[in-house]
Amino acid sequence: MKLDKEVIALADQILRSYYFEAGPRRANRNSDRMMPGVRAAPMRIDFPIFVDLLSIKVAALMLRKLNKKAFGSVPLNRTEDFILKSLDVDISRFFGQSIPAESSRNYLNTIGKAERDRFHLLVANDLLAGPPTQTFSFPLSKVSIASAYSGSNFYVLSGDDVGSENPQSIIEKYKIKQSINGWIGCTASFPEGAQKIKRIALGAISLRLPYIERTQKTLAKPANGFVTHKQLGWSSSREHMPPLSYDITIKEEDKGWLDKIDDLISNSKKKSRHLRKALEYFYLGWFLEPNERIAFNFLALDAVFGQSQEGTARGFKTGLSETLNQTFDGVRLRDILNLRNQFFHGGSPDIYDSTRYDCYLRIYNCDPIIDIEYITASCLRRLVFGADFAMQPNPYQAEIQKLKDRGLIPTQPSQQTIIQEN
């Protein structure tokens, strides 16, 4: 079996990390174990396994590059730990039952060719594949699921569809303390990988709501924690949605746009990778206050338009023109970019303190935070779903219209936004 050069390089780097003797940067990996069959009368002795911590870190970087799906979202120390635990039992078996005479050297410099080839196969067949995948489900409070969705990369279920048959289980005890209307879930090798898929999917799903419904929040505490289905258990985590005032509805007719999210998650094209990053930024900003959220909206726009070789300003302008079927004021867009530059280059940690913020509001009669929110959400909708996507209507529209008819609330928007959110 001919192995890829990168796999062989990874295997050799791992062997290069192991030593028979202690050293200033080496950790003992078998202080509590003994190699079966090795005896030094009248007692058994440990097979010496010491790991150079900097060298194994390089191996972890190499493994992460070779298997981004499993390890790309995982802290590097988790990848190191996976390598070490996977080899704790097997590594000594490549040296028979005796310690090589050149015990001051690392394993790579003392292993025989046949054993080295066998170790390459072990890395290629077992280590490179990563740990087995598990299924994770994350509870959601502000959703209304009339029809479950199951795609290739994620699923959405109603609140009663995940749990334990035992009402006294830890899962049911946690569930009963929270308001859980639905679940979003996926399979991944590590919880961090599942969290990443969740962020992308929920970032896209949040685009179903218009600006006010998406950002208006209550004091309620949203559902947190998550369920691991293999050896059913509950783990703690932060909440997965902000405490919205409005539910996001999922119906049978929504399968079409949910399929587009599902396709995006696994698409390997460069444009899709940038869009996934943008959705993650958008999701992270969803939980924050407006003056904090603006940074993540700028980052989302940077992810899709800021990678242009034309430069940021021209890339933004070209990207907006090609994405949105609307005309906009070029000078006003320039002022938004100047605001972005001041914000990101240390000129104003809080946007409300910015002199450019004050000038923008006075000139255009609009809060620039809302302009940027409209631009970001509208661009992401078009890029993810296409021009035929419709936002979810406000369920209280009839009541709002009655209040307008009575003159109790304005009939015209108070903000003259740069574009119409669509």
Long-range contacts (C-beta under 8 A, 24 or more apart in sequence): 1-121, 1-124, 3-120, 3-121, 3-124, 4-124, 6-62, 6-65, 6-66, 7-66, 7-120, 7-123, 7-124, 7-128, 8-120, 9-62, 10-59, 10-62, 10-63, 10-66, 10-123, 10-127, 10-128, 11-116, 11-119, 11-120, 11-122, 11-123, 11-124, 12-108, 12-116, 13-55, 13-58, 13-59, 13-62, 14-56, 14-59, 14-83, 14-87, 14-123, 14-127, 15-106, 15-107, 15-108, 15-111, 15-116, 15-119, 16-52, 16-55, 16-106, 16-107, 16-108, 17-51, 17-52, 17-55, 17-56, 17-58, 17-59, 17-106, 18-49, 18-50, 18-51, 18-52, 18-91, 18-106, 18-107, 19-48, 19-50, 19-51, 19-52, 19-105, 19-106, 19-107, 20-48, 20-50, 20-99, 20-100, 20-103, 20-104, 20-105, 20-107, 20-110, 21-48, 21-50, 21-103, 21-104, 22-50, 23-50, 23-52, 25-52, 25-53, 25-54, 26-50, 26-51, 26-52, 26-53, 27-51, 27-53, 29-84, 29-88, 30-88, 30-92, 33-88, 35-92, 35-97, 37-97, 38-97, 38-98, 47-92, 47-95, 47-99, 48-99, 48-103, 49-88, 49-91, 49-92, 51-84, 52-106, 56-80, 56-83, 56-84, 59-83, 63-127, 63-128, 66-128, 67-128, 67-129, 67-130, 69-130, 69-189, 69-193, 70-129, 70-130, 70-131, 70-188, 70-189, 70-190, 70-193, 71-130, 71-189, 71-190, 72-193, 73-190, 73-192, 73-193, 73-195, 73-196, 74-189, 74-190, 74-192, 74-193, 75-192, 78-190, 78-192, 82-130, 82-131, 83-127, 86-126, 86-127, 87-127, 90-122, 94-118, 94-119, 130-189, 131-189, 131-190, 132-189, 132-230, 133-187, 133-188, 133-189, 134-187, 134-188, 134-189, 134-194, 134-228, 134-229, 134-230, 135-185, 135-186, 135-187, 135-228, 135-229, 135-230, 136-185, 136-186, 136-187, 136-188, 136-191, 136-194, 136-226, 136-227, 136-228, 136-229, 137-162, 137-183, 137-184, 137-185, 137-226, 137-227, 137-229, 138-183, 138-184, 138-185, 138-194, 138-195, 138-198, 138-226, 138-227, 138-237, 138-240, 139-175, 139-178, 139-180, 139-182, 139-183, 139-223, 139-224, 139-225, 139-226, 139-227, 139-240, 140-180, 140-181, 140-182, 140-183, 140-184, 140-222, 140-223, 140-240, 140-241, 141-178, 141-179, 141-180, 141-181, 141-220, 141-222, 141-223, 141-239, 141-241, 141-243, 142-181, 142-222, 142-241, 142-242, 142-243, 142-244, 142-246, 142-247, 142-248, 143-181, 143-182, 143-241, 143-247, 143-248, 143-249, 143-250, 144-181, 144-182, 144-247, 144-248, 144-249, 144-250, 145-181, 145-182, 145-249, 145-250, 146-249, 146-250, 146-251, 146-252, 147-250, 147-251, 147-252, 147-254, 147-255, 148-250, 149-250, 149-254, 149-255, 149-258, 151-258, 151-259, 151-261, 151-262, 152-262, 152-266, 153-186, 153-197, 153-201, 153-262, 153-265, 153-266, 154-184, 154-185, 154-186, 154-197, 154-198, 154-201, 154-261, 154-262, 154-265, 155-183, 155-184, 155-185, 155-186, 156-182, 156-183, 156-184, 156-250, 156-258, 157-182, 157-183, 157-184, 157-185, 158-182, 158-183, 159-183, 162-227, 163-227, 164-232, 169-232, 170-233, 170-234, 171-227, 171-232, 171-233, 171-234, 174-225, 174-234, 178-221, 178-223, 178-224, 178-225, 179-220, 179-222, 179-223, 180-223, 181-247, 182-250, 183-227, 184-240, 185-227, 191-226, 191-228, 191-235, 194-226, 195-237, 196-280, 197-265, 198-240, 199-279, 199-280, 199-283, 199-284, 200-261, 200-264, 200-265, 200-276, 200-279, 200-280, 200-283, 201-261, 201-265, 202-240, 202-241, 202-283, 203-279, 203-280, 203-281, 203-282, 203-283, 203-286, 204-261, 204-264, 204-279, 204-380, 204-384, 204-385, 205-248, 205-258, 205-261, 206-248, 206-282, 206-283, 206-286, 207-282, 207-377, 207-380, 207-381, 207-384, 207-385, 207-389, 207-391, 208-248, 208-249, 208-257, 208-391, 208-392, 209-244, 209-246, 209-248, 209-391, 209-392, 210-391, 210-392, 210-394, 210-421, 211-370, 211-373, 211-374, 211-377, 211-421, 212-394, 213-244, 213-245, 213-246, 213-392, 213-394, 214-244, 214-286, 214-377, 215-290, 215-293, 215-373, 216-244, 216-245, 216-246, 217-242, 217-243, 217-244, 217-245, 218-243, 218-244, 218-245, 219-243, 239-287, 241-286, 242-286, 242-287, 246-394, 246-395, 248-392, 249-392, 257-385, 257-389, 260-384, 260-385, 260-386, 261-384, 264-384, 274-303, 274-304, 274-307, 275-303, 275-304, 275-380, 275-383, 275-384, 277-303, 278-303, 278-304, 278-380, 278-383, 279-380, 279-384, 282-376, 282-377, 282-380, 290-369, 290-373, 291-350, 291-351, 291-352, 291-369, 293-369, 293-373, 294-343, 294-351, 294-368, 294-369, 294-372, 294-373, 295-343, 295-344, 297-372, 297-373, 297-375, 297-376, 298-340, 298-343, 298-344, 298-372, 300-376, 300-380, 301-372, 301-375, 301-376, 301-379, 304-379, 304-380, 304-383, 305-379, 312-337, 313-337, 319-379, 320-375, 320-379, 323-379, 323-382, 323-383, 324-375, 324-378, 324-379, 324-382, 324-419, 324-422, 325-387, 326-419, 326-420, 326-422, 328-418, 328-419, 329-418, 332-364, 332-371, 332-418, 333-418, 335-359, 335-360, 335-363, 335-364, 335-368, 336-360, 336-368, 336-371, 336-372, 336-375, 336-418, 339-368, 364-416, 364-418, 365-415, 365-416, 366-415, 366-416, 366-417, 366-418, 367-415, 370-415, 370-417, 371-417, 371-418, 371-419, 374-417, 374-418, 374-419, 374-420, 374-421, 375-418, 375-419, 377-421, 378-419, 378-421, 378-422, 381-422, 391-421, 391-422
